[in-house]
Amino acid sequence: MGSGRPERGLRIAGWVLTPPGVLLFAGALLMFLSGYGGVTTRSDSMQPAYGAGDRIVFEKLDDGRVRRGDVVLYRMTGRYDGHPVVQRVIGVGGDHVVGSAQGGPLLLNGKPLPEPYVRRGDAVGGMPFDITVPQGRLLLLGDDRGNSRDSRFFQDEYGGGTVAATSVYGRILDDVTVPVVLGLTAALGGVAGLTGAGLWLAGGLAGRRRPVPPPVPVPPPVPYP
């Protein structure tokens, strides 16, 4: 009967749940923290996609790899008081981008650039430009061109206001399935680990408090006549 005591079962359940729960929690959390992050937007310059106060998830980049059309998070010394900024990649190294004073779509390497994300369809925002992007740099604009202090405002700087690709450290995700799954996995592992630890502790306490039955008295031997 001793092997079936409730406290023993609690301790076994604790040992079964705790190690995999801790590993699951630590592994998923490490993957999330090393690969993803979150940021709250500070302005409406990326309307209609993102507005001020929106919480958005980004994929961390450590090598500046971005594509045209990506919405990225970057920080550049001397701009925006050092705060991270969310803007869209319009041109990469070698691209020639023109915004005409007459309006209309931007010209990317001589061809109209489709931009369905631009607010009110205003691609120029009243600030014409003609920029050739140096290698290793990016032309970044907001989606609300009439309300975005982007590369166009720094055209007197090197590269016509472009930004070094290495200044980018995150790409904004539209599909957050992977980070959400990692977060849920970490939460599940944490619950399993805590539950297992609780069961193991409860089993230990129950074993200590289990009453010890008094010894069974041994009758004295009956003397032979």
C-alpha positions in Angstrom: 0.0 0.0 0.0 2.9 2.4 0.6 3.7 2.7 -3.1 0.2 4.0 -3.8 0.2 6.8 -1.2 -1.2 10.1 -2.6 1.9 12.1 -1.8 4.0 9.8 -4.0 1.7 10.3 -6.9 1.9 14.1 -6.5 5.6 14.0 -6.5 5.8 11.9 -9.6 3.3 14.2 -11.4 5.5 17.1 -10.4 8.6 15.5 -11.8 6.8 14.7 -15.0 5.5 18.2 -15.6 8.2 20.5 -14.3 11.3 19.8 -16.5 9.5 19.8 -19.8 7.5 22.9 -18.8 10.6 24.8 -17.8 12.4 23.8 -21.1 9.3 24.8 -23.1 9.0 28.1 -21.4 12.7 29.0 -21.7 13.1 27.8 -25.3 10.0 29.7 -26.6 10.8 32.8 -24.6 14.4 32.8 -25.9 13.3 32.4 -29.5 10.8 35.2 -29.2 13.2 37.6 -27.5 16.1 36.9 -29.9 13.9 37.1 -33.0 11.1 39.6 -32.4 10.1 42.7 -30.5 7.3 45.2 -30.1 7.1 49.0 -30.4 4.4 51.6 -30.1 4.1 54.1 -32.9 4.6 57.7 -32.0 2.9 59.5 -34.9 0.4 59.2 -37.7 3.0 59.5 -40.4 2.3 55.8 -41.4 -1.5 56.2 -41.8 -3.6 54.4 -42.9 -1.5 51.3 -42.1 -0.5 52.4 -38.6 -1.6 55.3 -36.4 -0.1 56.9 -33.3 -0.3 54.6 -30.3 -0.6 51.4 -32.3 1.4 48.5 -30.9 3.2 46.7 -33.7 5.5 43.6 -33.8 8.7 43.6 -35.6 11.2 40.9 -36.8 14.7 41.7 -35.7 17.4 42.2 -38.4 21.1 42.2 -37.7 22.4 42.7 -41.2 20.3 45.4 -42.7 18.5 43.1 -45.1 15.4 44.8 -46.4 13.3 44.9 -49.5 11.4 47.7 -51.3 8.0 48.0 -49.8 9.1 46.8 -46.3 8.0 48.8 -43.3 11.0 49.0 -41.1 12.1 50.3 -37.7 15.3 52.2 -37.6 17.3 54.7 -35.4 19.6 57.3 -36.8 22.0 59.6 -34.9 21.0 63.2 -35.4 17.4 62.6 -36.4 14.2 62.4 -34.3 16.1 62.9 -31.0 17.4 59.3 -31.3 14.0 57.8 -31.1 13.2 54.7 -33.3 11.1 55.6 -36.4 8.8 53.5 -38.5 8.9 54.2 -42.3 8.6 52.4 -45.6 11.5 51.4 -47.9 10.9 53.1 -51.3 14.4 52.8 -52.8 17.5 50.6 -52.2 21.1 51.1 -53.3 21.3 52.1 -56.9 17.6 53.1 -57.3 16.7 56.5 -58.9 13.4 57.8 -57.3 11.6 60.9 -58.5 8.6 62.7 -57.0 7.3 65.2 -59.5 6.1 68.7 -58.5 3.0 68.0 -60.7 2.1 65.1 -58.4 1.2 61.7 -59.6 3.0 58.4 -58.7 6.6 58.3 -57.9 9.0 57.1 -60.6 11.3 54.3 -59.6 14.0 53.8 -62.2 11.9 55.6 -64.7 8.7 53.6 -64.2 5.6 54.6 -62.1 5.6 53.0 -58.7 2.3 51.4 -57.6 1.7 52.5 -54.0 -1.8 51.3 -52.8 -0.7 52.0 -49.2 -0.3 55.8 -49.7 -2.9 57.9 -47.9 -5.3 59.6 -50.2 -3.2 58.5 -53.2 -0.8 61.4 -52.7 2.6 60.0 -53.4 4.6 63.3 -53.3 2.9 65.1 -50.5 3.8 68.6 -51.8 7.5 68.0 -51.5 9.1 67.0 -54.9 12.5 65.3 -55.0 14.9 63.6 -57.2 17.2 61.1 -55.4 19.6 58.5 -56.5 20.1 56.1 -53.6 23.8 55.3 -52.8 24.8 51.6 -52.3 24.2 50.5 -48.8 21.6 53.1 -48.1 17.8 53.3 -48.2 15.2 55.9 -49.2 12.5 55.9 -46.5 9.1 57.6 -46.6 6.0 57.7 -44.6 2.7 56.5 -46.0 1.0 59.8 -45.2 3.3 61.8 -47.4 1.7 65.1 -46.4 2.3 64.4 -42.7 5.7 62.6 -42.6 9.1 64.1 -41.8 11.1 61.5 -43.8 14.1 61.3 -46.1 12.7 64.2 -48.2 13.4 66.6 -45.3 17.1 65.8 -45.2 18.0 66.1 -48.9 20.9 68.4 -48.2 22.6 65.6 -46.3 24.7 62.8 -47.8 22.8 60.6 -50.2 19.9 63.0 -50.5 18.5 62.2 -47.1 18.8 58.4 -47.4 19.5 56.2 -44.4 22.3 53.6 -43.9 20.8 50.1 -44.3 22.7 49.2 -41.1 20.5 51.7 -39.2 17.5 49.4 -39.7 17.1 46.8 -36.9 13.5 45.6 -37.5 11.0 44.7 -40.1 7.3 45.3 -39.2 5.2 42.1 -39.5 1.7 42.0 -40.9 1.5 38.3 -40.1 2.2 37.8 -36.4 1.4 34.1 -36.3 4.9 33.0 -35.4 5.5 35.4 -32.5 2.0 34.7 -31.2 2.6 31.0 -31.3 5.9 31.5 -29.5 4.2 33.6 -26.8 1.5 31.0 -26.3 4.0 28.2 -26.1 6.0 30.1 -23.5 2.9 30.7 -21.5 1.9 27.0 -21.7 5.3 25.9 -20.6 5.3 28.4 -17.7 1.9 27.0 -16.5 3.1 23.4 -16.8 6.3 24.2 -14.9 4.5 26.0 -12.1 1.8 23.3 -11.8 4.5 20.6 -11.6 6.4 22.5 -9.0 3.2 23.0 -7.0 2.4 19.3 -7.2 5.9 18.3 -6.2 5.8 20.6 -3.2 2.3 19.5 -2.2 3.5 15.9 -2.3 6.5 16.7 -0.1 4.3 18.5 2.5 1.7 15.7 2.5 4.4 13.1 3.1 5.7 15.1 6.1 2.3 15.5 7.6 1.1 11.9 7.1 0.3 10.5 10.6 2.5 7.7 11.7 0.4 4.8 13.1 1.2 3.8 16.6 3.1 0.6 17.0 1.0 -2.5 17.3 1.4 -3.9 20.8 2.9 -7.3 20.9 1.1 -9.5 23.4 3.3 -11.1 26.0 4.1 -14.7 25.6 1.8 -17.1 27.3 3.7 -19.1 29.8 3.5 -22.9 29.6 2.2 -24.6 32.6 
